[in-house]
Amino acid sequence: MTSAFTNGRRTLAATAGLAIAAFVLAGCSAGGTSGDDSAGGPIVIGTTDKITALDPAGSYDNGSFSVQTQVFPFLMSSEYGSSDVKPDIASSAEFTSPTEFTVTLKPDLKWANGNDLTASDVKFSFDRQLGIADANGPSSLLYNLDNTEAVDDTTVVFTLKQADDQIFPQILSSPAGVVVDEDVFSADAITPDSEIVDGKAFAGQYELTSYDFNNLLAYKAYEGYQGLLGPAKTDVINVSYYADASNLKLDVQEGNIDVAWRSLSATDIDDLRGNDKVKVVDGPGGEIRYIVFNFDTQPFGATTAEADPAKALAVRAATADVIDRAEIADQVYKGTYTPLYSYVPDGLTGATESLKGLYGDGEGGADIEKAKATLDAAGVTTPVAINLQYNTDHYGPGSSDEYALIKDQLESSGLFTVDLQSTEYVQYSKDRVADVYPLYQLGWFPDYSDADNYLTPFFLTDNFIGNHYSDQEVNDLILQQAVTPDAAERTALIEQIQDKVAAQLPTLPLLQGAQVAVTGTTIEGASDTLDASFKFRYGALTKG
């Protein structure tokens, strides 16, 4: 998951002391006086991730979903340490026919504002996702949802377009599955953050008690939560947003914050592993980093003056021939990321290495002569001018070194000249879907632990990336794998999709990495939530 709101709010730089002081006040005003507090008090989390929007219909990025995970309810979720989805605020959830998925809510659910949480809210939530279909939202995940019906106050029936959907229960635990309060949220427009916070439209483990956009957030455990995870283990959580990862590292090692969660540099993580003042906690991977080609605006793209599909493909292929992933992984990320040669990362069923044999030297390395031959055969004059965009405040400080090295690899081949630029993420997320960037960086932090989540949002015709890639055969295969019950047959389809996409290169996968959190020595629970659900749930954390 990877993105939309306004630019220009102040961000935290070197003023950590002021931030912590503000958090002490926030913690007091939030009423953090439970038994959990006596065991250790409020926990302060630091992050460089950015929120684009609280409204689940208007965001599809890790920074926003990290907040939504804490404060909004889901029909399905997973227990700590597991990726298997189970009913969350539901008492049951099951297929009652091949195309009908029926959910029964737990009785007497309430929003933090006192409103009843009913099946009507659920229907409203899914109807508005599909109706708004924001370019930066997750509505593309609901491609198989035909309609949602509230049968009564506690019963919801989802009617699906295709039968035997293997993915739909997991989608209900994803950013597209967030349930919102119909009395607070707009039915047909993105609801401003301030209206959501003022309306207390929360029913997750936590509610927000203070909200300073991308600066300081204060959470208090929601007493009315009835979900799968049980009550939050710590009553008050405060989150500090950092503009600079070096300040984040400094504050966690000095004990000014309790947890550093996304994104420290590889060098900082390596250094902190030897520091006895902190613990470095590793979790299973799933995150990927990649380059997107905009099929309209890339060199020889469909809307350029020299539009030529064959030449455009040759540019994409030559780029793939020249880039050396292992060099990036070793030099920039010191092994915290590893090379990725296909669209589904290693460890998931159906993962292949489709790109390795097609591009470069066939073994994962670069091949400049092959790239030159590809461009020559298509009649492309070199060097090819490329405009390449990247971001540091969302994808971590290593992005600067990563893309400097990519620029060097491309230009050293003699086949490309690269204009490399960086933009703050809140603006970046707007620009990329407005066709401003011909080539640009994205990362993906999965919504659920299945190969489908690396295919559907990327390569369906109406996809989240919005880079104008569309292939009917790939589209049909993606829809087919999602409703194929036979495991071996479904795996074969997933492999076939990767082979076909690899030959077209709408995106160029580069790296995959693990989850890493750095905590104070008295913090427990980080390892419980760093699981294959890929959700960092604050409610698992305790302070000794």
N, C-alpha and C positions, 0 to 999 in steps of 0.2 A: 504494500500500500504506500502510496507516496503523495497533498496539496491545496485556500483562496480567501484573502481578506484585504485589509487596508495596510498601507505601509506608513512608516514614520513614527510609530510609538517609541518611546524611549526604551532602551534595553539595558540590561545590567552589564556593566563593564568591570571596573576595578573597585566598585563600591560594595564589596561583600559585607563589610561590617554593618553598613546601613541596612542592607537587605535582611541580615539576621535579626537586627533590632526590630525591624518592621514585622518580622515573623513572630517574634516573641509576643508583640502586641496582638497580632492576628490570632495567635494560639489562645491567648487569654480571652479575647472577645468572642472566640468560637466556643468557649465554654469547655475547654479541654480539662475536665476534672474527674474523668472516670477512673475506675480501678486500673485500667491499662496505663493511664498516665502515671500513677504512683509506681508502676513497675519500670518506668523509664522516660515518660513524658513524650511530647510531640517529636515527630521525626521530620527533619528537613532534607528534602531531595533537591539536587541540582541537576540541570540539564541544559544543553544547547539546542535541543529540539524546539521548533516553533509551532505554535497553534495558528492555523489559518482560519478556522471557524468552529465554534461549539456545535453549531447545527449539523447533525449527521448527514443532511442532504447536501451540504455545501462544502464538505471536506472529505478527503480520502488520503490522509497522510498520517504518519506515525505520531507526530506531535499532537495533532488534534485527537486522534483515536486514543492516545494515552490518557487524555482527560475524559473522553466519553466512556471509556472502559470503567472508570471509577464511579461515575455519577449517573449513568443511564442504565435502565434494565434491558435484559435480553431474554428472549424466549428459550434460547439454548445457550449453553456455555460449557466449560470444562473445569473439572476440579484442579486444584493445585497439583502440579507434577504430571498432568495428563493432557493429551490432545484430543481425547475422545469426548464428543459432545453429548450432553445430557440435558433434560429439562432444567431450566433455570428459574424464572418466575412462573414457570408452568408446572402443573402437577403431572401432566402427561403430554406427549407429543409423538405422533405416529402416523404412518400412512394408513388411511382407512379405505383407500382404493388406489390403483396405480397412479392416478393423477390428483389425488386429494390428500393433503397433509393436514391433520386435525390437531389443534393445540387446545388444551384445557388449562386455563389460568388457575393459580392458587386463589382461594377465596380472600376477600377483604383486603386486596392490595391497595396501597395509597401512595400518592405522590407526596413529596416533602411539603408541598403547599396545602395538603389536606384533601386535594381532589381524589376521587376514586380512580384507580387505574383499572380499566376494563378492556374488553375485547374491542370496543369502539376506538380506543386509543391505538390498539394494534393495527386495525384496519386503516385508520387515519395515517399512521406512520408509513406503511408500505404504499398506500395510494399516493402520498405526497412525494415519496422518493421517486416513483415512476413518473409522476406528473411534473415535478420540477426538473428532473433529469439534468442537474447542473453539471457543467463540463468538468468541474473539480470534485464531483460527488461520486459515490459508489453504486449508482443505480444500474450500471452495466452488469453487476452481479445478479440482478433480478431478471435476467433475460428470459428465464423459463417460467416466470410467474404471470399467469393470465389474469387472475383476480383474487381478491381477499374479501371474505365475508365474515361479519360478526353475527353469529347465529343467536347468541344471547350474551349476557354480560361477561361470561367466562369462557365462551367457546368461539374459536376462530378456525375457519376452514380456508386453506390456501389451495386454489385450483391451479394446476400446472399445465403448461402447454404440451409437454411431452411426458410420457409415463416413465416410471422407474428411475426417477432422478436420484442419482447416487450422492449428489452434492448438496441438495437443498437444506438438510438439517444443519450442515456446517455453515451455509450462507446465513442462516438465522443467528449464528454466533459472530458474524462478521460486521464490518462497518455498515453494511446494507441492512442489518438486522436490528439496529437500535430502535427501541420503542420510545416515543416521545408523547408529551401531554398535549392533547388536541385543544385544550383551553388556553395554552400559552403559545404554541407554535402556529405559524401561518400555514394554511393549506397549500398555497401556491407560490410562495416566495421564501427565500432564505431568511430565517429569523435572526435579528441581531443578537450578539452575545449578551448585551446588557439586559435585554428583555427575558432571556432564558434564566439568567442569574437572579434578576429581580423577581421573576415569577416562581422561583424555587421549583423548577420543573425537573426534579431529580428523584430517582428511586433506586439507585445503585447502592453499593456499600457505603459511598460517601455522598455528601452534598457540598457544594461550593458555598463558603461563607464570605469569601473575599476574592475579588477578581480584578487584577490589574494586568491587562492583556500583554502576554509575553514578557512579564516582569515578575510579578508575585501572585501566587494563588494559594488560598488557604482552604483546606478541606476539613469537615467534621463528619465522623461516622454517622450514617443515617439510621436512626433507631427503628424505622419501619421497614428496613430491607428484609425481604423473605427469600432471597435467592440461594442458589446452590452452594455458594462459598461460605455462608454463615456470616456472623458479625465480624466486622473488621477487628483485627487484633490490636490496633492502635487507634485511639480516638481522634487525634489531630495529626494531620499531615500537611506540611507546608512545602511548596515547590518554588524554587528560585530559577529563573531563566537567565542564562549567561550568554553574552555576546562572544565571549572568548573562552575556548576550551582550556587554555593555560590557567586562567583564573579558576575554572572549575576544578582542575587538578590541584591547584594550590589550596583551595578551600577544603577539599575532602581530606588531603593529607594533614592539614593543620587542625582538623576537627571542627571547622566552622559549619560544615554541613555533614549530614550522616550518610548520604548515599549520592554517588555520582552515576547517573544513568543517561547515557547517550549525550554527546559522543566525544570521548577522549581520543587523542591521537594514539597510534600504535606505540610510539616512543614513550608517551606518558604511561600507558598501561604497562609496558615492559619495565619501566622504572619503578612503578608502584608495586609490582610483584615482589620487589625486594625491600619494601618498606613495612616494618612491623607495626606501624600505626594504623594500617588499613588491611582489609581483606579484598582480594580480587576474585570475583565469583564469575565462573564461566557457565554458559548454558548452551543448549543445542543450537545449531545454525539454522539458516533459512533465508537470511538477508542476502540480497544480490545487488550488484552495482553494474550499470550498463549504459551504453550510449544509444540515444534514439535518433533515427533519421526521419526528418519530416519529408514525406514523399512529395509534397507540394513545393517546398522551398529549398531543399538540398540542391547541390550542384546538379543541373539538368533535370530538376524536379518539375512536376506537372504545370506549375504556374510561373516558372521562370522563362526568360526570353529564349533560352536554348533548350527547351523541354525535349527530352529524349529518354524514354524508359530504359533502353539498353545501356546508354551511357551512365544513367543514374545508378543502375545496378552495378556497373563496372566500378564506379566510385565507391560504392558500399563494399564490394568484394575486395577491392584493393586496400581499403582501410582495414578490413579484417585480416588481410595478408600481412600487413606491416606491423600491427600492434602486437607487442610481446607481453602477454599477461603475467608470465612468471617473473619478469623483471619488475613489473609494477607491484606484484604481491611481495616480493622479497625486499626491494629497495624502499618502497613507501610504507608497506604495512607489516613488514617483519614477520610474516607468517600468520598474522591475525586474520588475513583473508587469503584465499587460495584461488588459483585460476579456475574459471568456469567456461566450459566449452559447449554448453547448450542452454536451453531455455528453462529446463527443470533442474534444480540443483541436486548435487549428489546426495544420496540418502533417501530420496523419495522414490516410490515405485514408479517406474517408467522413465527415469532419468537416463539420458544418453549423453554421448559426446559428439553430437552431429556436426558441430563446427570444426572439430579438430581435423578431421580428414578432408574437409572441403577447402580450408583456407590455410595460409602460411605453409610451413614445411611438412604438414601432415602429422606432426608430432607435438604440436602446441606452440612451436616457435615461429618466428617471423620468416618471410621469404620475399625479399624486395624484388628479385627478378620475376617471380610469379606475379606480383602486383603490377609491375611494369608491363608484362606481357598481357595481362587482363585489360589494362587501360589502352594499350596500343591496339589490341584486337577490336575494341569498341570505338576506336577513332578519337579517343580523348587526348587532348593536348595537355601536357604537363609543364609546370606544376599546376595542380588543381587548387584553387583558392577555397578554403574551408573556413566558415565562421562557426566556432565551437564555444558553447556556453556551459558553465559549471557553477556550483554553489557550495559555499563553505559553512553557512550557519545552519543548514539542515542535514547535510551529508558529511559533516565533520571536517576538522582542520586538515586532515590528510588529503582532502580533495585538491587543494592547491598544488601539492607535490605530485599527486596522481595525474592531474591534467597537464601540468608542466612537463611531466615525463611523456605523456601521450603526444603532446605537441612536438617534443623533441624526436620521438620515434617517427612520427609522420614526416616531419621536415627533414630529418637526417636521411630519409630514403631518397630525397630529391624529387619526389613525386607530388608533394603537397606543400602549400604554404598555409599556415594556420593563424587566424585571428582569434585569440583566446580571450574570453571575457567572463567576468563573474558578476552576479546580481544577487541582492538579498532575497531570501526565499519567498517572502510574502508577495513580492512583485514577480519573482521568477515563476511562481505557480500560475499567475495570470498570463504572463507573456508566452509561456510554452504552449498553451491551448489557443492562443491568438496568432499562431504561426509566426511568432517573432524570431524563433531560433531554428535555423536549418539543421544543426546537429546540437544535441545537448545531453547533459548528464541527468540520469535518474537513478534512484535506488528503489528497492522493493523490500518491504517488511511484510511477510505474508499474513493474510487474514485467517487462513486455516491451513492445516498441515496435509495438503493434497496437491498433486501435480496440476490439477485443474486451476488452482489459484495462480499459477504461472502461465496459463494459457488463455483462459476466458477474459480476464481484464485487459489483456495485451492485444489479442489477435482476432477476436470477434469483429465483425464489420463496425458495429457501434461499440467501440472500446474506450477504456479510460484514458489511454495515451493520447488519442486524438491526432495521430500523425498521418492520417489519410491512407493508411494501409488497409486494403480490403481484398480478400481472396475467397471466392465462394466455396471452393473445395475445402480450404482450411476451416472456414466458418462452419461448414456442415460436419466436418470431422470432430470439431470441438463440441458441437451440440450432441453428436452421436456418442462420444466417449462418456459424457456426463450421464447418459441414461442406459449404459451398458452394464448389466448386472454381473456378467461373467468376468472375473478378475483378469484372466489371461487375455481375453479378447480386448478388454478395456486398456490393458497395458500396451498391447500391440498398436492400438489406435493412438495412444499418447506418444509412442515412439515415432509413428508415422507423421504425426503433426509436427514434431520437432524437426524431422528431416525436411519436410516441405517448407517450413518457415526458415530454416537455416539456409536454404537455397535462395531465399528472397531477401533476407536480412532487414526486416523492418526495425529491429533493434540489434545491437551487438553486445551480448553478455560478456562481462569482463571478469568479475570476481564474486565469490561467495564468502560469507563470514559468519562467525559465531556471535552470540549475545554475551556482552561483558558488562558487569556492574562492579563498582568499587564502593565498599562500605566501611564505616568505622568498625572497630573490633567488637563493639557491644551490640551491633545490629545483627539480628537473625531473620531468617525467612526469605532472603533474596534467592537462595538456591531453590526454594519451593516454587517461586513464581517464574523463574527463568526456565521455562519448560517449552515443550513443542507446541503449545498453544500460541506462543509468540506474543503473549500479552503480559505486561508488567503490572501486576495487581498490587496496589499499595496495601491492601488489607491483609496481606501475608506477612508484612514487616512488623517486627517488634524491636524494642530498644531495652537492653538489659540494664 
